[in-house]
Amino acid sequence: MRIGDLAAATGVSRRLLRYYEEQGLLRPRRLPNGYREYSALDVTAVRHIRRLLAAGLPTAVIVRFLHCVRDDMPVASCPEMVTDLRRERERIAGEITRLETSRHLLDALLDDAD
């Protein structure tokens, strides 16, 4: 399938698919005329990429572990990915704590203003 077909199948723009390719997340086959050719596995890969991005993982982390989820393998089958997922979860938990502290400080300032 061509890039337009992949975009239609995944709901991801052609521009974003090209960005995924630049980041090493997708590696389409190139036809002699230079067109990209994608497979059904790329549809699955894009869905996994979107899910991992939504979970807060940067593309640099996703590219290292995309092989772990590309064929619908369980995350547990890739222990190094589990470690990175735990690390990312801790980073997000720390950010949530910092944001909650900021909210409480702002609430106190607003209470004083009333």
C-alpha positions in Angstrom: 0.0 0.0 0.0 1.1 3.6 -0.6 1.4 6.3 1.9 -2.1 7.6 1.2 -3.6 4.2 1.9 -1.6 3.9 5.1 -2.9 7.4 6.1 -6.5 6.4 5.4 -6.1 3.0 7.3 -4.6 4.6 10.4 -6.1 8.1 10.5 -2.5 9.6 10.6 -1.6 12.3 8.1 1.0 11.6 5.4 3.2 14.3 6.9 3.2 12.6 10.2 3.9 9.2 8.6 6.9 10.8 6.8 8.0 12.2 10.2 7.8 8.7 11.7 10.0 7.5 8.9 12.5 10.3 9.5 12.6 9.2 13.2 13.2 5.5 12.2 9.9 4.4 13.4 8.7 3.2 10.0 10.9 1.7 7.3 8.8 1.4 4.1 10.1 -0.4 1.1 11.0 1.9 -1.7 9.8 1.1 -5.2 12.0 1.8 -8.2 10.1 5.0 -8.9 10.9 6.2 -5.3 7.4 5.7 -3.9 7.0 4.2 -0.5 5.3 0.9 -0.1 3.8 -0.1 3.2 2.5 -3.5 4.4 -0.3 -4.5 6.7 2.3 -4.7 9.5 2.9 -1.0 9.1 -0.7 -0.3 9.9 -0.2 -2.2 13.2 3.1 -0.4 13.8 1.5 3.0 13.4 -1.3 2.1 15.8 1.4 1.0 18.4 3.4 4.2 17.7 0.3 6.3 18.4 -0.5 4.4 21.6 3.1 4.8 22.9 3.2 8.5 22.0 -0.1 9.0 23.8 1.4 7.2 26.8 4.1 9.9 26.9 7.1 8.0 25.4 9.4 10.0 23.2 10.2 8.8 19.7 13.8 8.0 20.7 12.5 5.5 23.2 9.8 4.1 20.9 12.3 3.4 18.1 14.4 1.2 20.4 11.4 -0.9 21.4 9.0 -0.9 18.5 10.1 -4.4 17.6 8.6 -5.5 20.9 5.1 -4.5 19.9 5.2 -4.5 16.2 3.8 -8.1 15.9 1.4 -7.7 18.8 3.9 -9.3 21.2 3.0 -8.8 24.9 5.1 -6.1 26.5 6.4 -8.7 29.1 8.3 -10.4 26.3 10.5 -7.4 26.1 12.0 -6.8 29.6 14.1 -3.9 28.5 10.9 -2.1 27.4 9.2 -2.8 30.7 12.2 -1.1 32.4 11.8 2.0 30.2 8.0 2.0 30.7 8.5 2.0 34.5 11.0 4.8 34.2 8.7 6.8 32.1 5.8 6.2 34.5 8.0 7.4 37.4 8.9 10.5 35.4 5.2 11.3 34.8 4.4 10.6 38.5 7.0 13.1 39.5 5.7 15.7 37.0 2.1 15.2 38.4 3.5 15.7 41.9 5.2 19.0 40.8 2.0 20.2 39.1 -0.1 19.4 42.1 2.2 21.4 44.3 2.0 24.3 41.9 -1.8 24.1 41.9 -1.9 24.1 45.7 0.4 27.2 45.8 -1.8 28.9 43.2 -4.9 28.0 45.2 -3.3 29.5 48.4 -2.5 32.7 46.5 -6.0 32.9 45.1 -7.5 32.3 48.5 -5.4 35.2 49.8 -6.7 37.4 47.0 -10.3 36.8 47.8 
